[in-house]
Amino acid sequence: MHIAIAGNIGSGKTTLTDLLAKNFGWTPHFEDVDTNPYLASFYEDMKRWSFNLQIYFLNSRFRQVVDIRNSGKTVIQDRTIYEDAFIFAPNLHEMNLMSKRDFENYQSLFELMSSFIQPPDLLIYLKASVPTLVRQIQKRGREYEASIRLDYLKSLSDRYDSWIDTYKIGKLLVVNVDNMNFTENAEDLGSIIERVNAELNGLF
């Protein structure tokens, strides 16, 4: 089975992926952040590196999905291939940080790749306001994220909401994390685990 966690930068995807993997005994697949050769360059010069970064993520996540389906294990994945295609790449294009030529090339590649993969059996969306995202980003203190613009986070959040509103390709669980602290509060984590259990039991 394939469970995936979606959400904006700083919404808590990696933390929840780790916690749910430990609770359920699932295999976690994390987003390639620390070894990503483009991420720091992208935040320094988005226009120059946007296409390179998105192609890197597209390739990385496609490989992840193929590996997940071939593994025979229940895997929980930190971020999905769909977020790159429906949120990050079009947002960069709209902000004039990715050219029309590059964006159309990216879209064509995604359409081909997505025809070979299946969506997650359950998608968990972490919904968070911009102030919550900023607080979380500052808390983890990644140097390259210090230059992330508020308007960039806001436009991503708007796109996430639009995508989730029209998400119809699989089971969906929306978790509002604004008034939650599942890292330190056992009750908050327990409530998420209960909701995940309820969704998964409906799959069988």
N, CA and C atoms as an extended XYZ file, in Angstrom:
612
Properties=species:S:1:pos:R:3:atomname:S:1:resname:S:1:resid:I:1 pbc="F F F"
N         0.831       -1.187        0.000 N   MET     1
C         0.000        0.000        0.000 CA  MET     1
C         0.879        1.255        0.000 C   MET     1
N         0.355        2.303       -0.621 N   HIS     2
C         1.096        3.555       -0.768 CA  HIS     2
C         0.302        4.676       -0.099 C   HIS     2
N         0.859        5.230        0.979 N   ILE     3
C         0.276        6.397        1.650 CA  ILE     3
C         1.209        7.564        1.382 C   ILE     3
N         0.668        8.731        1.119 N   ALA     4
C         1.506        9.899        0.842 CA  ALA     4
C         1.031       11.090        1.660 C   ALA     4
N         1.984       11.934        2.055 N   ILE     5
C         1.653       13.156        2.789 CA  ILE     5
C         1.983       14.355        1.918 C   ILE     5
N         0.984       15.218        1.721 N   ALA     6
C         1.140       16.425        0.918 CA  ALA     6
C         1.010       17.650        1.801 C   ALA     6
N         1.636       18.743        1.382 N   GLY     7
C         1.507       19.980        2.136 CA  GLY     7
C         2.583       20.970        1.752 C   GLY     7
N         2.325       22.214        2.060 N   ASN     8
C         3.231       23.299        1.710 CA  ASN     8
C         4.552       23.189        2.484 C   ASN     8
N         5.508       23.997        2.103 N   ILE     9
C         6.804       24.062        2.786 CA  ILE     9
C         6.571       24.431        4.252 C   ILE     9
N         7.067       23.606        5.174 N   GLY    10
C         6.919       23.916        6.588 CA  GLY    10
C         5.648       23.413        7.243 C   GLY    10
N         4.855       22.616        6.528 N   SER    11
C         3.578       22.152        7.090 CA  SER    11
C         3.732       20.956        8.036 C   SER    11
N         4.906       20.314        8.013 N   GLY    12
C         5.149       19.197        8.927 CA  GLY    12
C         5.141       17.826        8.275 C   GLY    12
N         5.282       17.784        6.948 N   LYS    13
C         5.213       16.517        6.211 CA  LYS    13
C         6.248       15.493        6.667 C   LYS    13
N         7.504       15.934        6.741 N   THR    14
C         8.587       15.006        7.078 CA  THR    14
C         8.415       14.457        8.489 C   THR    14
N         8.060       15.334        9.419 N   THR    15
C         7.861       14.914       10.812 CA  THR    15
C         6.734       13.899       10.917 C   THR    15
N         5.603       14.190       10.265 N   LEU    16
C         4.462       13.272       10.351 CA  LEU    16
C         4.757       11.959        9.616 C   LEU    16
N         5.465       12.041        8.508 N   THR    17
C         5.869       10.817        7.797 CA  THR    17
C         6.642        9.899        8.734 C   THR    17
N         7.589       10.476        9.453 N   ASP    18
C         8.417        9.713       10.388 CA  ASP    18
C         7.582        9.127       11.530 C   ASP    18
N         6.694        9.939       12.105 N   LEU    19
C         5.880        9.489       13.238 CA  LEU    19
C         4.901        8.385       12.838 C   LEU    19
N         4.250        8.539       11.682 N   LEU    20
C         3.297        7.516       11.236 CA  LEU    20
C         4.013        6.234       10.832 C   LEU    20
N         5.187        6.375       10.233 N   ALA    21
C         5.961        5.186        9.854 CA  ALA    21
C         6.308        4.362       11.093 C   ALA    21
N         6.728        5.056       12.148 N   LYS    22
C         7.079        4.354       13.393 CA  LYS    22
C         5.851        3.739       14.054 C   LYS    22
N         4.729        4.453       14.037 N   ASN    23
C         3.518        3.956       14.684 CA  ASN    23
C         2.954        2.720       13.982 C   ASN    23
N         2.908        2.759       12.647 N   PHE    24
C         2.268        1.677       11.893 CA  PHE    24
C         3.254        0.611       11.407 C   PHE    24
N         4.560        0.888       11.551 N   GLY    25
C         5.550       -0.055       11.032 CA  GLY    25
C         5.702        0.024        9.526 C   GLY    25
N         5.412        1.190        8.961 N   TRP    26
C         5.536        1.393        7.512 CA  TRP    26
C         6.965        1.789        7.147 C   TRP    26
N         7.291        1.652        5.871 N   THR    27
C         8.585        2.090        5.362 CA  THR    27
C         8.474        3.541        4.889 C   THR    27
N         9.273        4.460        5.438 N   PRO    28
C         9.168        5.860        5.011 CA  PRO    28
C        10.038        6.154        3.786 C   PRO    28
N         9.520        6.987        2.888 N   HIS    29
C        10.302        7.533        1.778 CA  HIS    29
C        10.288        9.045        1.928 C   HIS    29
N        11.459        9.630        2.202 N   PHE    30
C        11.523       11.061        2.474 CA  PHE    30
C        11.895       11.861        1.230 C   PHE    30
N        11.481       13.117        1.253 N   GLU    31
C        11.845       14.031        0.172 CA  GLU    31
C        13.360       14.239        0.177 C   GLU    31
N        13.939       14.295       -1.012 N   ASP    32
C        15.388       14.429       -1.152 CA  ASP    32
C        15.779       15.900       -0.988 C   ASP    32
N        15.986       16.313        0.260 N   VAL    33
C        16.308       17.715        0.545 CA  VAL    33
C        17.801       17.910        0.767 C   VAL    33
N        18.373       17.136        1.662 N   ASP    34
C        19.770       17.348        2.051 CA  ASP    34
C        20.758       17.074        0.918 C   ASP    34
N        20.423       16.137        0.024 N   THR    35
C        21.345       15.807       -1.071 CA  THR    35
C        20.906       16.396       -2.405 C   THR    35
N        19.886       17.240       -2.376 N   ASN    36
C        19.398       17.856       -3.615 CA  ASN    36
C        20.418       18.889       -4.106 C   ASN    36
N        20.978       18.695       -5.321 N   PRO    37
C        22.041       19.593       -5.774 CA  PRO    37
C        21.549       20.956       -6.267 C   PRO    37
N        20.226       21.149       -6.350 N   TYR    38
C        19.697       22.390       -6.908 CA  TYR    38
C        18.998       23.297       -5.900 C   TYR    38
N        18.620       22.751       -4.738 N   LEU    39
C        17.718       23.480       -3.845 CA  LEU    39
C        18.293       24.800       -3.349 C   LEU    39
N        19.506       24.786       -2.841 N   ALA    40
C        20.112       26.023       -2.342 CA  ALA    40
C        20.275       27.047       -3.458 C   ALA    40
N        20.699       26.587       -4.635 N   SER    41
C        20.859       27.492       -5.785 CA  SER    41
C        19.520       28.091       -6.198 C   SER    41
N        18.466       27.274       -6.133 N   PHE    42
C        17.132       27.733       -6.501 CA  PHE    42
C        16.676       28.889       -5.621 C   PHE    42
N        16.861       28.762       -4.308 N   TYR    43
C        16.417       29.832       -3.413 CA  TYR    43
C        17.256       31.106       -3.583 C   TYR    43
N        18.469       30.968       -4.104 N   GLU    44
C        19.306       32.143       -4.366 CA  GLU    44
C        18.918       32.822       -5.681 C   GLU    44
N        18.516       32.017       -6.670 N   ASP    45
C        18.166       32.566       -7.980 CA  ASP    45
C        17.090       31.675       -8.608 C   ASP    45
N        15.824       31.950       -8.243 N   MET    46
C        14.726       31.082       -8.655 CA  MET    46
C        14.577       30.994      -10.175 C   MET    46
N        14.725       32.114      -10.846 N   LYS    47
C        14.496       32.126      -12.294 CA  LYS    47
C        15.526       31.251      -13.019 C   LYS    47
N        16.769       31.315      -12.565 N   ARG    48
C        17.826       30.549      -13.222 CA  ARG    48
C        17.677       29.049      -13.004 C   ARG    48
N        17.235       28.644      -11.792 N   TRP    49
C        17.295       27.229      -11.431 CA  TRP    49
C        15.937       26.540      -11.326 C   TRP    49
N        14.850       27.233      -11.613 N   SER    50
C        13.511       26.646      -11.413 CA  SER    50
C        13.293       25.384      -12.249 C   SER    50
N        13.629       25.428      -13.523 N   PHE    51
C        13.396       24.277      -14.393 CA  PHE    51
C        14.256       23.087      -13.957 C   PHE    51
N        15.522       23.357      -13.671 N   ASN    52
C        16.436       22.290      -13.230 CA  ASN    52
C        15.910       21.613      -11.972 C   ASN    52
N        15.462       22.434      -11.016 N   LEU    53
C        14.964       21.886       -9.753 CA  LEU    53
C        13.723       21.032       -9.973 C   LEU    53
N        12.786       21.522      -10.770 N   GLN    54
C        11.548       20.781      -10.984 CA  GLN    54
C        11.778       19.476      -11.738 C   GLN    54
N        12.692       19.469      -12.670 N   ILE    55
C        13.027       18.227      -13.381 CA  ILE    55
C        13.693       17.236      -12.426 C   ILE    55
N        14.541       17.739      -11.552 N   TYR    56
C        15.186       16.868      -10.563 CA  TYR    56
C        14.137       16.218       -9.663 C   TYR    56
N        13.189       17.025       -9.165 N   PHE    57
C        12.134       16.489       -8.306 CA  PHE    57
C        11.245       15.502       -9.067 C   PHE    57
N        10.917       15.826      -10.301 N   LEU    58
C        10.061       14.951      -11.107 CA  LEU    58
C        10.709       13.580      -11.267 C   LEU    58
N        11.964       13.571      -11.612 N   ASN    59
C        12.701       12.321      -11.772 CA  ASN    59
C        12.789       11.560      -10.444 C   ASN    59
N        13.121       12.270       -9.372 N   SER    60
C        13.278       11.651       -8.059 CA  SER    60
C        11.973       11.017       -7.584 C   SER    60
N        10.865       11.740       -7.739 N   ARG    61
C         9.588       11.213       -7.239 CA  ARG    61
C         9.022       10.114       -8.130 C   ARG    61
N         9.276       10.197       -9.412 N   PHE    62
C         8.855        9.110      -10.302 CA  PHE    62
C         9.554        7.804       -9.902 C   PHE    62
N        10.862        7.896       -9.651 N   ARG    63
C        11.618        6.720       -9.215 CA  ARG    63
C        11.084        6.191       -7.889 C   ARG    63
N        10.728        7.122       -6.984 N   GLN    64
C        10.173        6.713       -5.695 CA  GLN    64
C         8.887        5.918       -5.873 C   GLN    64
N         7.975        6.418       -6.701 N   VAL    65
C         6.689        5.749       -6.887 CA  VAL    65
C         6.883        4.362       -7.501 C   VAL    65
N         7.766        4.266       -8.480 N   VAL    66
C         8.063        2.964       -9.084 CA  VAL    66
C         8.627        2.005       -8.027 C   VAL    66
N         9.553        2.498       -7.217 N   ASP    67
C        10.145        1.667       -6.155 CA  ASP    67
C         9.088        1.231       -5.135 C   ASP    67
N         8.191        2.162       -4.782 N   ILE    68
C         7.141        1.861       -3.799 CA  ILE    68
C         6.251        0.728       -4.300 C   ILE    68
N         5.811        0.829       -5.548 N   ARG    69
C         4.900       -0.179       -6.104 CA  ARG    69
C         5.590       -1.529       -6.289 C   ARG    69
N         6.904       -1.488       -6.508 N   ASN    70
C         7.639       -2.741       -6.713 CA  ASN    70
C         8.100       -3.387       -5.408 C   ASN    70
N         8.023       -2.637       -4.320 N   SER    71
C         8.600       -3.111       -3.056 CA  SER    71
C         7.744       -4.178       -2.370 C   SER    71
N         6.429       -4.140       -2.621 N   GLY    72
C         5.530       -5.056       -1.937 CA  GLY    72
C         5.300       -4.686       -0.484 C   GLY    72
N         5.803       -3.530       -0.057 N   LYS    73
C         5.644       -3.074        1.323 CA  LYS    73
C         4.599       -1.960        1.396 C   LYS    73
N         4.155       -1.669        2.625 N   THR    74
C         3.348       -0.477        2.839 CA  THR    74
C         4.316        0.673        3.093 C   THR    74
N         4.250        1.672        2.228 N   VAL    75
C         5.207        2.776        2.260 CA  VAL    75
C         4.460        4.090        2.466 C   VAL    75
N         5.043        4.968        3.285 N   ILE    76
C         4.515        6.320        3.441 CA  ILE    76
C         5.531        7.291        2.842 C   ILE    76
N         5.039        8.150        1.951 N   GLN    77
C         5.910        9.022        1.151 CA  GLN    77
C         5.730       10.490        1.554 C   GLN    77
N         6.852       11.160        1.727 N   ASP    78
C         6.888       12.585        2.051 CA  ASP    78
C         6.830       13.375        0.735 C   ASP    78
N         5.679       13.949        0.433 N   ARG    79
C         5.354       14.731       -0.777 CA  ARG    79
C         5.187       13.833       -1.999 C   ARG    79
N         4.334       14.296       -2.923 N   THR    80
C         3.956       13.499       -4.093 CA  THR    80
C         4.428       14.141       -5.387 C   THR    80
N         4.413       13.345       -6.426 N   ILE    81
C         4.769       13.834       -7.756 CA  ILE    81
C         3.744       14.852       -8.263 C   ILE    81
N         2.511       14.747       -7.765 N   TYR    82
C         1.427       15.628       -8.230 CA  TYR    82
C         1.612       17.069       -7.753 C   TYR    82
N         2.232       17.217       -6.578 N   GLU    83
C         2.437       18.572       -6.049 CA  GLU    83
C         3.385       19.368       -6.930 C   GLU    83
N         4.407       18.715       -7.439 N   ASP    84
C         5.334       19.398       -8.344 CA  ASP    84
C         4.598       19.868       -9.601 C   ASP    84
N         3.768       18.982      -10.142 N   ALA    85
C         3.128       19.260      -11.426 CA  ALA    85
C         1.969       20.246      -11.337 C   ALA    85
N         1.195       20.175      -10.245 N   PHE    86
C        -0.009       21.009      -10.140 CA  PHE    86
C         0.171       22.249       -9.274 C   PHE    86
N         1.281       22.312       -8.539 N   ILE    87
C         1.472       23.443       -7.621 CA  ILE    87
C         2.773       24.179       -7.892 C   ILE    87
N         3.899       23.503       -7.712 N   PHE    88
C         5.184       24.206       -7.762 CA  PHE    88
C         5.554       24.678       -9.168 C   PHE    88
N         5.485       23.801      -10.160 N   ALA    89
C         5.866       24.206      -11.521 CA  ALA    89
C         4.937       25.290      -12.086 C   ALA    89
N         3.591       25.120      -12.029 N   PRO    90
C         2.732       26.188      -12.553 CA  PRO    90
C         2.862       27.503      -11.780 C   PRO    90
N         3.148       27.401      -10.495 N   ASN    91
C         3.332       28.615       -9.696 CA  ASN    91
C         4.580       29.379      -10.151 C   ASN    91
N         5.649       28.641      -10.406 N   LEU    92
C         6.870       29.273      -10.903 CA  LEU    92
C         6.641       29.915      -12.271 C   LEU    92
N         5.875       29.246      -13.096 N   HIS    93
C         5.564       29.794      -14.425 CA  HIS    93
C         4.741       31.075      -14.303 C   HIS    93
N         3.737       31.055      -13.437 N   GLU    94
C         2.870       32.228      -13.256 CA  GLU    94
C         3.646       33.419      -12.694 C   GLU    94
N         4.636       33.139      -11.844 N   MET    95
C         5.450       34.209      -11.250 CA  MET    95
C         6.587       34.658      -12.180 C   MET    95
N         6.563       34.166      -13.428 N   ASN    96
C         7.608       34.474      -14.415 CA  ASN    96
C         8.995       34.009      -13.962 C   ASN    96
N         8.992       32.930      -13.183 N   LEU    97
C        10.255       32.348      -12.741 CA  LEU    97
C        10.595       31.085      -13.526 C   LEU    97
N         9.670       30.675      -14.411 N   MET    98
C         9.930       29.587      -15.349 CA  MET    98
C         9.327       29.985      -16.685 C   MET    98
N        10.111       29.877      -17.746 N   SER    99
C         9.638       30.308      -19.062 CA  SER    99
C         8.512       29.412      -19.571 C   SER    99
N         7.737       29.930      -20.501 N   LYS   100
C         6.644       29.163      -21.113 CA  LYS   100
C         7.198       27.902      -21.777 C   LYS   100
N         8.324       28.044      -22.458 N   ARG   101
C         8.950       26.905      -23.148 CA  ARG   101
C         9.322       25.803      -22.160 C   ARG   101
N         9.967       26.195      -21.053 N   ASP   102
C        10.366       25.199      -20.050 CA  ASP   102
C         9.150       24.568      -19.375 C   ASP   102
N         8.142       25.384      -19.091 N   PHE   103
C         6.946       24.878      -18.418 CA  PHE   103
C         6.217       23.863      -19.294 C   PHE   103
N         6.082       24.145      -20.575 N   GLU   104
C         5.406       23.218      -21.483 CA  GLU   104
C         6.203       21.927      -21.639 C   GLU   104
N         7.510       22.038      -21.646 N   ASN   105
C         8.375       20.860      -21.697 CA  ASN   105
C         8.176       20.014      -20.436 C   ASN   105
N         8.142       20.675      -19.291 N   TYR   106
C         7.924       19.999      -18.012 CA  TYR   106
C         6.570       19.291      -18.000 C   TYR   106
N         5.519       20.001      -18.417 N   GLN   107
C         4.163       19.430      -18.421 CA  GLN   107
C         4.087       18.176      -19.286 C   GLN   107
N         4.715       18.248      -20.439 N   SER   108
C         4.700       17.114      -21.365 CA  SER   108
C         5.376       15.892      -20.736 C   SER   108
N         6.484       16.142      -20.060 N   LEU   109
C         7.200       15.052      -19.406 CA  LEU   109
C         6.378       14.459      -18.265 C   LEU   109
N         5.740       15.319      -17.473 N   PHE   110
C         4.903       14.838      -16.369 CA  PHE   110
C         3.732       14.003      -16.887 C   PHE   110
N         3.072       14.469      -17.929 N   GLU   111
C         1.925       13.732      -18.481 CA  GLU   111
C         2.340       12.327      -18.918 C   GLU   111
N         3.511       12.230      -19.525 N   LEU   112
C         4.007       10.913      -19.939 CA  LEU   112
C         4.302       10.046      -18.712 C   LEU   112
N         5.021       10.585      -17.747 N   MET   113
C         5.385        9.821      -16.556 CA  MET   113
C         4.155        9.384      -15.759 C   MET   113
N         3.195       10.288      -15.611 N   SER   114
C         2.023        9.978      -14.786 CA  SER   114
C         1.155        8.886      -15.396 C   SER   114
N         1.298        8.660      -16.684 N   SER   115
C         0.522        7.597      -17.327 CA  SER   115
C         1.046        6.210      -16.945 C   SER   115
N         2.233        6.153      -16.348 N   PHE   116
C         2.844        4.878      -15.966 CA  PHE   116
C         2.718        4.577      -14.484 C   PHE   116
N         2.122        5.471      -13.713 N   ILE   117
C         2.075        5.263      -12.260 CA  ILE   117
C         0.644        5.332      -11.743 C   ILE   117
N         0.446        4.785      -10.529 N   GLN   118
C        -0.843        4.844       -9.860 CA  GLN   118
C        -0.791        5.877       -8.740 C   GLN   118
N        -1.906        6.535       -8.447 N   PRO   119
C        -1.923        7.489       -7.333 CA  PRO   119
C        -1.828        6.765       -5.993 C   PRO   119
N        -1.548        7.493       -4.908 N   PRO   120
C        -1.494        6.862       -3.589 CA  PRO   120
C        -2.840        6.256       -3.204 C   PRO   120
N        -2.809        5.217       -2.374 N   ASP   121
C        -4.052        4.638       -1.851 CA  ASP   121
C        -4.714        5.597       -0.860 C   ASP   121
N        -3.895        6.390       -0.182 N   LEU   122
C        -4.408        7.422        0.719 CA  LEU   122
C        -3.489        8.633        0.656 C   LEU   122
N        -4.073        9.797        0.445 N   LEU   123
C        -3.330       11.057        0.470 CA  LEU   123
C        -3.724       11.822        1.733 C   LEU   123
N        -2.731       12.179        2.542 N   ILE   124
C        -2.960       12.984        3.745 CA  ILE   124
C        -2.474       14.392        3.444 C   ILE   124
N        -3.374       15.357        3.479 N   TYR   125
C        -3.011       16.748        3.184 CA  TYR   125
C        -2.924       17.552        4.475 C   TYR   125
N        -1.752       18.140        4.741 N   LEU   126
C        -1.556       18.982        5.913 CA  LEU   126
C        -1.838       20.433        5.524 C   LEU   126
N        -2.985       20.912        5.954 N   LYS   127
C        -3.410       22.276        5.624 CA  LYS   127
C        -2.916       23.235        6.707 C   LYS   127
N        -2.204       24.283        6.290 N   ALA   128
C        -1.635       25.224        7.258 CA  ALA   128
C        -1.696       26.638        6.712 C   ALA   128
N        -1.944       27.602        7.603 N   SER   129
C        -1.941       29.008        7.211 CA  SER   129
C        -0.491       29.476        7.023 C   SER   129
N        -0.327       30.605        6.340 N   VAL   130
C         1.023       31.129        6.094 CA  VAL   130
C         1.766       31.431        7.402 C   VAL   130
N         1.118       32.046        8.428 N   PRO   131
C         1.846       32.267        9.685 CA  PRO   131
C         2.371       30.973       10.308 C   PRO   131
N         1.593       29.895       10.223 N   THR   132
C         2.048       28.604       10.742 CA  THR   132
C         3.251       28.104        9.952 C   THR   132
N         3.194       28.233        8.646 N   LEU   133
C         4.308       27.801        7.795 CA  LEU   133
C         5.581       28.576        8.125 C   LEU   133
N         5.446       29.899        8.266 N   VAL   134
C         6.611       30.743        8.570 CA  VAL   134
C         7.220       30.352        9.909 C   VAL   134
N         6.367       30.134       10.892 N   ARG   135
C         6.844       29.749       12.227 CA  ARG   135
C         7.622       28.424       12.169 C   ARG   135
N         7.079       27.459       11.425 N   GLN   136
C         7.735       26.153       11.315 CA  GLN   136
C         9.054       26.247       10.547 C   GLN   136
N         9.068       27.051        9.485 N   ILE   137
C        10.286       27.223        8.684 CA  ILE   137
C        11.384       27.861        9.532 C   ILE   137
N        11.014       28.885       10.301 N   GLN   138
C        11.991       29.552       11.165 CA  GLN   138
C        12.503       28.606       12.257 C   GLN   138
N        11.603       27.779       12.752 N   LYS   139
C        11.951       26.858       13.850 CA  LYS   139
C        13.004       25.840       13.416 C   LYS   139
N        12.886       25.330       12.184 N   ARG   140
C        13.848       24.301       11.767 CA  ARG   140
C        15.162       24.910       11.275 C   ARG   140
N        15.155       26.198       10.937 N   GLY   141
C        16.389       26.942       10.716 CA  GLY   141
C        17.268       26.502        9.560 C   GLY   141
N        16.662       26.064        8.450 N   ARG   142
C        17.476       25.745        7.272 CA  ARG   142
C        17.914       27.060        6.612 C   ARG   142
N        19.202       27.209        6.437 N   GLU   143
C        19.744       28.485        5.958 CA  GLU   143
C        19.173       28.887        4.603 C   GLU   143
N        19.064       27.920        3.688 N   TYR   144
C        18.613       28.262        2.344 CA  TYR   144
C        17.126       28.640        2.292 C   TYR   144
N        16.371       28.313        3.360 N   GLU   145
C        14.948       28.669        3.385 CA  GLU   145
C        14.702       30.063        3.960 C   GLU   145
N        15.742       30.703        4.466 N   ALA   146
C        15.583       32.015        5.107 CA  ALA   146
C        15.115       33.082        4.124 C   ALA   146
N        15.369       32.862        2.832 N   SER   147
C        15.013       33.872        1.829 CA  SER   147
C        13.660       33.611        1.153 C   SER   147
N        12.917       32.611        1.625 N   ILE   148
C        11.615       32.323        1.022 CA  ILE   148
C        10.676       33.511        1.235 C   ILE   148
N        10.057       33.963        0.157 N   ARG   149
C         9.192       35.135        0.216 CA  ARG   149
C         7.783       34.749        0.669 C   ARG   149
N         7.149       35.673        1.404 N   LEU   150
C         5.788       35.433        1.893 CA  LEU   150
C         4.799       35.266        0.739 C   LEU   150
N         4.959       36.072       -0.311 N   ASP   151
C         4.032       35.965       -1.443 CA  ASP   151
C         4.182       34.619       -2.143 C   ASP   151
N         5.388       34.059       -2.098 N   TYR   152
C         5.632       32.733       -2.675 CA  TYR   152
C         4.889       31.667       -1.876 C   TYR   152
N         4.990       31.725       -0.558 N   LEU   153
C         4.272       30.772        0.299 CA  LEU   153
C         2.765       30.899        0.135 C   LEU   153
N         2.287       32.145        0.046 N   LYS   154
C         0.839       32.392       -0.082 CA  LYS   154
C         0.314       31.837       -1.398 C   LYS   154
N         1.030       32.071       -2.479 N   SER   155
C         0.561       31.568       -3.781 CA  SER   155
C         0.582       30.051       -3.821 C   SER   155
N         1.577       29.437       -3.155 N   LEU   156
C         1.604       27.974       -3.065 CA  LEU   156
C         0.397       27.460       -2.281 C   LEU   156
N         0.078       28.123       -1.164 N   SER   157
C        -1.070       27.707       -0.338 CA  SER   157
C        -2.363       27.767       -1.128 C   SER   157
N        -2.538       28.820       -1.904 N   ASP   158
C        -3.750       28.957       -2.726 CA  ASP   158
C        -3.849       27.816       -3.733 C   ASP   158
N        -2.714       27.469       -4.328 N   ARG   159
C        -2.710       26.376       -5.308 CA  ARG   159
C        -2.975       25.023       -4.640 C   ARG   159
N        -2.430       24.833       -3.456 N   TYR   160
C        -2.705       23.601       -2.717 CA  TYR   160
C        -4.197       23.450       -2.451 C   TYR   160
N        -4.832       24.526       -1.982 N   ASP   161
C        -6.265       24.467       -1.681 CA  ASP   161
C        -7.077       24.140       -2.934 C   ASP   161
N        -6.714       24.758       -4.057 N   SER   162
C        -7.427       24.492       -5.318 CA  SER   162
C        -7.241       23.049       -5.762 C   SER   162
N        -6.025       22.545       -5.624 N   TRP   163
C        -5.742       21.153       -6.026 CA  TRP   163
C        -6.514       20.177       -5.150 C   TRP   163
N        -6.497       20.393       -3.842 N   ILE   164
C        -7.184       19.480       -2.923 CA  ILE   164
C        -8.698       19.528       -3.149 C   ILE   164
N        -9.230       20.691       -3.458 N   ASP   165
C       -10.669       20.821       -3.720 CA  ASP   165
C       -11.119       19.963       -4.897 C   ASP   165
N       -10.205       19.697       -5.825 N   THR   166
C       -10.567       18.933       -7.031 CA  THR   166
C        -9.924       17.538       -7.053 C   THR   166
N        -9.315       17.125       -5.942 N   TYR   167
C        -8.616       15.836       -5.903 CA  TYR   167
C        -9.634       14.703       -5.870 C   TYR   167
N        -9.607       13.872       -6.913 N   LYS   168
C       -10.618       12.806       -7.044 CA  LYS   168
C       -10.002       11.454       -7.393 C   LYS   168
N        -8.670       11.349       -7.387 N   ILE   169
C        -8.049       10.118       -7.899 CA  ILE   169
C        -7.771        9.083       -6.815 C   ILE   169
N        -8.152        9.385       -5.563 N   GLY   170
C        -7.938        8.424       -4.492 CA  GLY   170
C        -8.489        8.941       -3.178 C   GLY   170
N        -8.317        8.141       -2.122 N   LYS   171
C        -8.775        8.547       -0.789 CA  LYS   171
C        -8.000        9.763       -0.306 C   LYS   171
N        -8.712       10.661        0.387 N   LEU   172
C        -8.105       11.907        0.840 CA  LEU   172
C        -8.464       12.170        2.296 C   LEU   172
N        -7.446       12.531        3.096 N   LEU   173
C        -7.653       12.933        4.479 CA  LEU   173
C        -7.012       14.303        4.663 C   LEU   173
N        -7.824       15.312        5.037 N   VAL   174
C        -7.321       16.669        5.253 CA  VAL   174
C        -7.136       16.903        6.744 C   VAL   174
N        -5.923       17.312        7.136 N   VAL   175
C        -5.609       17.594        8.541 CA  VAL   175
C        -5.209       19.062        8.664 C   VAL   175
N        -5.991       19.843        9.411 N   ASN   176
C        -5.655       21.244        9.643 CA  ASN   176
C        -4.656       21.308       10.798 C   ASN   176
N        -3.453       21.774       10.521 N   VAL   177
C        -2.388       21.720       11.527 CA  VAL   177
C        -2.167       23.054       12.262 C   VAL   177
N        -3.000       24.049       11.969 N   ASP   178
C        -2.803       25.364       12.605 CA  ASP   178
C        -2.881       25.298       14.127 C   ASP   178
N        -3.816       24.510       14.636 N   ASN   179
C        -3.987       24.417       16.089 CA  ASN   179
C        -3.553       23.068       16.624 C   ASN   179
N        -2.541       22.489       15.962 N   MET   180
C        -2.039       21.171       16.334 CA  MET   180
C        -0.550       21.207       16.582 C   MET   180
N        -0.093       20.313       17.443 N   ASN   181
C         1.346       20.133       17.621 CA  ASN   181
C         1.597       18.633       17.784 C   ASN   181
N         1.514       17.922       16.653 N   PHE   182
C         1.615       16.460       16.732 CA  PHE   182
C         3.037       15.995       17.051 C   PHE   182
N         4.016       16.916       16.994 N   THR   183
C         5.388       16.560       17.352 CA  THR   183
C         5.529       16.367       18.858 C   THR   183
N         4.892       17.253       19.621 N   GLU   184
C         5.082       17.241       21.075 CA  GLU   184
C         3.833       16.841       21.851 C   GLU   184
N         2.680       16.868       21.194 N   ASN   185
C         1.423       16.565       21.879 CA  ASN   185
C         0.913       15.187       21.449 C   ASN   185
N         0.924       14.250       22.372 N   ALA   186
C         0.526       12.863       22.057 CA  ALA   186
C        -0.942       12.779       21.649 C   ALA   186
N        -1.796       13.634       22.221 N   GLU   187
C        -3.216       13.616       21.872 CA  GLU   187
C        -3.430       14.044       20.425 C   GLU   187
N        -2.702       15.060       19.996 N   ASP   188
C        -2.816       15.516       18.608 CA  ASP   188
C        -2.384       14.418       17.638 C   ASP   188
N        -1.254       13.780       17.941 N   LEU   189
C        -0.788       12.682       17.089 CA  LEU   189
C        -1.781       11.534       17.117 C   LEU   189
N        -2.315       11.227       18.299 N   GLY   190
C        -3.292       10.144       18.426 CA  GLY   190
C        -4.533       10.378       17.594 C   GLY   190
N        -4.987       11.619       17.530 N   SER   191
C        -6.194       11.919       16.744 CA  SER   191
C        -5.939       11.720       15.251 C   SER   191
N        -4.724       12.061       14.799 N   ILE   192
C        -4.371       11.833       13.392 CA  ILE   192
C        -4.299       10.333       13.116 C   ILE   192
N        -3.672        9.586       14.020 N   ILE   193
C        -3.553        8.131       13.853 CA  ILE   193
C        -4.939        7.485       13.769 C   ILE   193
N        -5.874        7.932       14.612 N   GLU   194
C        -7.248        7.411       14.579 CA  GLU   194
C        -7.912        7.680       13.235 C   GLU   194
N        -7.726        8.894       12.723 N   ARG   195
C        -8.347        9.251       11.429 CA  ARG   195
C        -7.717        8.460       10.275 C   ARG   195
N        -6.408        8.268       10.342 N   VAL   196
C        -5.730        7.466        9.305 CA  VAL   196
C        -6.237        6.029        9.359 C   VAL   196
N        -6.350        5.476       10.554 N   ASN   197
C        -6.860        4.121       10.724 CA  ASN   197
C        -8.256        3.981       10.117 C   ASN   197
N        -9.110        4.977       10.379 N   ALA   198
C       -10.491        4.935        9.868 CA  ALA   198
C       -10.507        4.933        8.335 C   ALA   198
N        -9.623        5.754        7.726 N   GLU   199
C        -9.558        5.798        6.267 CA  GLU   199
C        -9.030        4.493        5.682 C   GLU   199
N        -7.992        3.945        6.309 N   LEU   200
C        -7.381        2.730        5.778 CA  LEU   200
C        -8.273        1.514        5.939 C   LEU   200
N        -9.012        1.455        7.038 N   ASN   201
C        -9.922        0.325        7.236 CA  ASN   201
C       -11.002        0.290        6.179 C   ASN   201
N       -11.296        1.455        5.627 N   GLY   202
C       -12.293        1.523        4.558 CA  GLY   202
C       -11.761        1.056        3.207 C   GLY   202
N       -10.437        0.814        3.155 N   LEU   203
C        -9.838        0.377        1.891 CA  LEU   203
C       -10.003       -1.125        1.678 C   LEU   203
N       -10.338       -1.849        2.761 N   PHE   204
C       -10.366       -3.324        2.649 CA  PHE   204
C       -11.788       -3.856        2.664 C   PHE   204
